[in-house]
Amino acid sequence: MYRLTIVLITLCAILFTALAAPMQFNGTATLERRTTHTGEGTWFEVGTGACGYTDDDSSPIVAISAEIYGSGGNCNQWIYITNTANGQSAYGKTRDECESCGSGSLDMSPSLFEELSTLDTGEIPISWHFMSKGWSP
């Protein structure tokens, strides 16, 4: 009886050790670390952006800093933006590059900016992060 108990405990320990071991990455999925950026939010009149799309002021469009834009790898990626002064949040779609923006700042279409504040405000403190590629509200 004692030997059977020892064997069962040993087998359970081996099983739990195998289940707790890290899995091998198979190359089919990647997880991106979510980085929260902070900066200033402003608004601009939308047209044809650096991503090559023509949009209008009523669309939730975002221009990201040239530093983050790089070669355009974030085009069409959604961003979750929060006005840190009043807590209002909204989603915007990356469609342009903002040459004059600091690395954590965003330029937004008038309609998107109005979801966070009034146009008269002109500039607001924001925090934001990219949503997963392929995600859509």
Secondary structure as the mmCIF struct_conf table of DSSP 4:
data_model
#
loop_
_struct_conf.conf_type_id
_struct_conf.id
_struct_conf.beg_label_comp_id
_struct_conf.beg_label_asym_id
_struct_conf.beg_label_seq_id
_struct_conf.end_label_comp_id
_struct_conf.end_label_asym_id
_struct_conf.end_label_seq_id
HELX_RH_AL_P HELX_RH_AL_P1 TYR A 2 ALA A 20
BEND BEND1 ALA A 21 ALA A 21
HELX_LH_PP_P HELX_LH_PP_P1 PRO A 22 PHE A 25
BEND BEND2 GLY A 27 THR A 28
HELX_LH_PP_P HELX_LH_PP_P2 GLU A 32 ARG A 34
STRN STRN1 HIS A 37 TRP A 43
STRN STRN2 THR A 48 THR A 48
TURN_TY1_P TURN_TY1_P1 ALA A 50 CYS A 51
BEND BEND3 GLY A 52 GLY A 52
STRN STRN3 THR A 54 THR A 54
TURN_TY1_P TURN_TY1_P2 ASP A 57 SER A 58
BEND BEND4 SER A 59 SER A 59
STRN STRN4 ILE A 61 SER A 65
HELX_RH_AL_P HELX_RH_AL_P2 ALA A 66 TYR A 69
TURN_TY1_P TURN_TY1_P3 GLY A 70 ASN A 76
STRN STRN5 TRP A 78 ASN A 83
TURN_TY1_P TURN_TY1_P4 THR A 84 ASN A 86
STRN STRN6 SER A 89 CYS A 98
TURN_TY1_P TURN_TY1_P5 GLU A 99 SER A 100
BEND BEND5 CYS A 101 CYS A 101
TURN_TY1_P TURN_TY1_P6 SER A 103 GLY A 104
STRN STRN7 LEU A 106 MET A 108
HELX_RH_AL_P HELX_RH_AL_P3 PRO A 110 LEU A 116
BEND BEND6 SER A 117 SER A 117
HELX_RH_3T_P HELX_RH_3T_P1 LEU A 119 THR A 121
STRN STRN8 ILE A 124 PHE A 130
HELX_LH_PP_P HELX_LH_PP_P3 MET A 131 SER A 132
TURN_TY1_P TURN_TY1_P7 LYS A 133 GLY A 134
#
